[in-house]
Amino acid sequence: MANVAFIGTGLLGSALVEGMLKRGDSVTVWNRTEAKARALESIGARVASSPGDAVAGADRVHMTLPDDAVVNQIGEAIAARLKPGATVVDHSTTSPAGAKARIERAKKSGFKFLHAPVFMSPQMARDAVGLMLVSGPKAVFEGVRADLAKMTGDVWYVSEEGDRAAAYKLFGNSMLFVIAAGVADVFAMAKGLGIAPAEALEVFSKFQPGGVIKSRGEKMARGDFSASFELTMARKDMRLMLEAAAGQPMTVLPAIAQRMDEAIAKGHGQDDLGAIAAELVR
């Protein structure tokens, strides 16, 4: 049985705690809104009155907090109360620069710290499935690898560099946002055309565009813009999309159209539509 402290019991944090308790860990929790921590008492968690009290005696300390400022604040509050040899694992989505600075400070201060953001919904956290990214000292990671593996379906140690997991987390979340924005624009076109949103989504039961991230994305990363879908033709299709919306508010397609126009003006009209990234990869 591991002796664990968990700081931050919002949607994700409380779900991770539930998973730990199911696996038999002894978990002490603290949250700024005490009621969220108290909600976990009925399933076996102990509630501490302060972050320092939560971490005292813990072998591992996990955190899921809103932003860099709060992570820094909590880090300062618990530093003096950490058990010698304890490892702090921060699952918060933070800035790459902030994560790197915290790992460097931890090294200088002589305590163990990892940044480990996740791609997991609350239910995935309860079920211990999904992906956890980890950055920080390799030796520290190896010391808790088995424990982290119990929390998720896949633990990916990405780098000693303290900012890498944070960067990858932002990259991944950006695609989630782009997908949501794209779906919103599909609904705008559907409304303009008199098609119900659920019916508009039927096309994606057959056409699944996710593979484009790897196929076209790898070509773009190499600066290879040999055309399989010419930018000028893609821009024509974009015009049809904007017209189909018939004045409905759109989220992302108008900005893409502007980027296409800029790339065409710079001479990329006969290149692949991936040339909208030409200035970023050369």
N, C-alpha and C positions, 0 to 999 in steps of 0.2 A: 504494500500500500504506500503510495507516494503522498508526501505532505505538501500540498500545493496551495498557493495563494492566487486569487484571481481578482484583479483590479479592473472595474468597468463591466457592469452586468446589464448592458443594453440588450438589444435583440440578438446580436452575435455572441456577445460575452456570456449571457445567461445560457444560450444553447450549448456553448462549449463546456460550461460548467456542468450542465445536465449530462453531457457525454462522459465527463470525467467521473462524476458520481456513479453513473451506471457501471463504469469499469472498476469501481472500488477505491478510487482515490479519496483521500481526506482533503476537503477543499474549504478554505476560509475565504470569504468574499468581502469586498467593499465597493460601494458605489456612491457617487455624490448624491444621487436621489436614493435615500435609504430604502424606500419601499421596494425598489427594484431588486435590491439585495435580499430583503426580507422575504420576497416571494420564493426564494430558493431554499429557505429554511425547512420547508415541509418535505423536501426531498433529500435532506441531509447536509446541506451546507451550513457552515457556521458564519455568522455575520460579525465582522470586526467594526469597532467604533472609529477607526482611522486607518489610512493606508499603512502607516508604520506598524500598527498592531496586527494588520492582516499578514504582513510579510514576515514578522518575527517567527523564526523557527522553520520557515518554509524551505524546502529543497529547491522548488521551482516557483517563480513568480511569473504569471501571465498577465498581459494587459491588453484590453481593447478599448481605446480612448478616442475622443473625437478628432483631435488635431495635434500638431507639434507642440503648441503652447501647453496643452494639458499634459501631454506625455512628459515634457520637461519638468513641469511643476510636480507631477507625481514622482518622477525619478529623483528629484531633490528631496522629496518628503520621505522616501523609503531608503535612501542610500545608507544611512547610519544604522538602520534596523535590520539590514540583510544578514542572514546567516552566512558565516564564512563558507565559501564554495557554492553558494546558491547561484542559480542561473536565472536571469531576467529575460523573458521572451515577449517582445512587443509585437502584437498582431495588428496594431493600428495602421490605417492607411495614412501615411504621412509624406512629407516632401522628401525627395532623395537627399537633399543637402542636410535636412534635419536628422535623418536616420544615420547618415555618415558621421555627423558631428557627435551624436550620442554614442555610437560605437567607439569612436576615437576617445571620447571622454572616459568611457568605461574601461578601456585598455589602460589608460594612464592612472585611473583610480584603483585598478586592480580587482574589479569585479567583472563577472561574466554577463555579456549582453548580446542578444541576437535580435535582428529584425525579421519577423516572419509573418507578413501579410498573407491573407488567404483569398482564394476564390471559392467561397462556400456560402450558401444560404444558411439561415438558422436551422432548417431541417437537416441539411447536409451536415452541419456541425454536430447535431444530436446523433446522427447516424454514422459519424466519422468517415465521410466520403468527401471528395473534392480535392483541391490542390492547395498546398501550403508552400510558399516561396520562402527561402531562408538566405540571409546574408549575415556575414560576421565571421569571426575567427573559426577556422576549420576545427580546431581542437575543442572549442566550446560546443560547436554543433555536434561533433561525434559523441560528446558526453551526454547529450539529450536526444540524439537521433531516434532511439527506440521509443522514447516517450512521445515525441512529436508524431512518429509514425502511427501511434495508436489514435491520434486525434483526427486523422484525415486519410483519404485513400492514396494520396501521393505526396510525399515530401520531396521537394526539389531544392537541393542546395545549389544556389546559383553562383555565389562568388564570395570571396573574402572581402571584396569591396563593399563597404557599408551601405552604399546608395543603390546597389543593383536591384535588390528585391523590391525596393520602393519604386524604382523606375519601371520595372516590369509590371508591377501592380497598376500603375497609372496607365501604361500601355494597354493592359487588358481591360481596365475599366473604360478607357476611351472607346474601345470597340463596342462595349455594351451600350454606351451612350449613343454612338453612331447608329447602331442597329435600332435602338428605340426611336431615334429621330427619323431613320429611314422608314420604319413602320408607320410613324405618324404621317409622313409624306405620302405613303401608299394610301392611307386613309383619306388624305386630302384629295388625291386623284380620284379615289373611289367615290367620294362624296360628289365631286364635280361631275362624275359620269353616272351617278345614280346607282352605284353598286354598294351593297351592304359591306361593312368592314370585315365581317367573318367570311363573306364570300370572296373578298379581295385576297384574303390570306390563303385561299385554296391553291393558288399557283405554287406556293412554297411547299406544298405536300409533294410536288413533283420536281420543282426547280429549287435546288438547295445551293445558294451562292457562297456558302462559307468557305469552300475550297479555294476561292479566289485569293484569300489572304496568303496562302502558301504559293500558289502557282504564279499569279501576277505579282504578288508582293516580293517574291524572291527575285524576279526579273527587275522590278523597280529598284530593289536594293543594290543590284549590280549596275544600275544605270543603263540597262538594256531596254530600249523603248522601240524595238522592232515591232511593227504593228500586227496584232491579231484582231484589234478593234480600233480603227483609226479614230483619232481624237475628233476630227471634223464630223465623222458620222455619229460619234457618241454625243457631240454637241447638238446635232440634229435631233437625236432621240430625247435629249434633255429638253429641247424646245417643245416637243410633243408632250412631255410629262408636265411641264409648266402650264401648257395650254389645257391639258386634261383636268387640271385642278380647278379651272374656271373661276379663279379668284379666291379660292379657299386658302387660308393661311398655311404656309409651308415652313418647315423647320430647317432643313439642311440643303435641299436641292438648289435653291437660288444661290447659295454661297458656292456650291460646286460649279454651277454654271459660270459664275464670275471667274473662278479659278481657271476653268477651261478657256474662257475668252482671253485671259492673260497669257496662258500657254500658247494658244494659237497665234496671238499677236507677236510672240517671240519666235515664231517659226516652227512650232511643233505640230502643226495641223495634220501632217501625214504620219506622225509618230503614233504609237499606241496611247490609249487614254491614260496610261500610267505616267505619261510625260507631265502630268500636272504636278509631279514631284521632282521634276528635273532639276530645279534649283536647290533641292535639299539633299541630293545624293551625289552631286558632282563637285 
